[in-house]
């Protein structure tokens, strides 16, 4: 069973940095990819901000965060990270991690429907 717990959210000024962590506290870790999504205030949809396929640690980012966000992984700690820099007010959102429970993923997806398990989310607020 996958149980995801996000941490690291908070209040940061525009231009600042923040690193989020997502740890799998469950007993099963046989999944092939993970992703970070966010849901901004008043928005119904969650937007993908990164994904990683574990077979080669390849990552993908949408243009909105490319060059500012970096996803990484510590497999021994069953944790994925999202390093965010040059944060903007429009990055304000609840950030969620999710896993694709397919055992082998050759190319991760930014589509929400691919992902099976989700964390509870962590709030990131970018404001002066």
N, C-alpha and C positions, 0 to 999 in steps of 0.2 A: 504494500500500500504506500502510495506517495502522499506525503504531508509536507506542504511547502509553507515556510514561514519567512516573510520579508522583514527586513530591518534597515535602518539607516536613513529613513526619511526625516524631514524637518524643514525649518525655515532658513532660507539662504537669500542673500542679496543678489540682484542681477549681476552677471559676470562671475559669480562664484561657482564653487564646485561642490559636489556631493557624491558619495559612493553608496549605492544600495547593495544589500546582500540578500540572497534567497537560499535558505538551507532546507534540504529535504530531511525532515526528522522521522520519516517513516522507515519501514523495514525493507522496502523494495526500491532499488535504484536502477533497474534495467530499462532505461528509456533512452531514446536516441537523440533527442534535441530538447532545447529549452528556449524560452523567449521571454522578453519583457514587453508588457503592454501598459498603456496608461489611459485613464479616463478623466478628462478635464471637467471642471464644474459645468453643469448644465448640458453636457453632451451625453447622448444615449449610448454611443458606440465607444468601444475600447480601441485605441490605436496602437498598432505594434510599433515599438521603437528599436527592437533588435531581436535577432534570433541566432542560435548557434547549434550546428550539428556536431555531435560529440565524436564522430568517427575521425574527424580531422581538425576539430575546433574552428572550422570556418564560420564566419559571421556575416550577417547582412543587416543593413540599416536603411531606413527610408531617408529620403533627401532632407527631411525636416530636422534630423539629428546627426546626419553623417558628418564626421569630423569633430563632433562635440561629445558624442557618447561612445563608450567602448565597453563591450561585454567580454567577460573572462570567466574562467572556471577553475575551481580547485576540486578535483575529483575526489581526493582523499577526504576532504571535509564535506563532500556532497553539497557544495555551495557554488552558485553562480553569482557574479557581481555585475553591476552596471555603474561604471564610472561616468559621471556627467560633469562637463565643464562648460564654461561660458554660458551659464544658465540664463534663460530669459523668462520674463513673466508668463509667456505663453507655454512654458514647460510645467506650469503649475497643474498638478493632477494627482490622483491616486495611482500609484504604480503597482502593477501586479506581475508576478512571475508565473510561468506556466510550463508544463512539460508535455512533450509529444511522446506517448508511451509505446510507440513503435520501437522495437529493439534496435533496428538499424535505420538510420536516416542519412541519406547521402547529400541532401540539400534541404536545409530548414526552410520553413515557410513563415511569412508574415501574416498569414490568414488566421484569424481567430479560431475558426471552426476546426482547425487541425489539432488543437491542443486539448488534452484530456483532463488534466488536473491543474488547479489554480490555488494560489495563496490568497490570503485575506486582504492584501494590499497595504501599502505604506504611503502616507501623505507627503508630498513634496510641494512646498510653497515657495515661490520665487517672488520676493517683494522687498522694496526698500522701506 
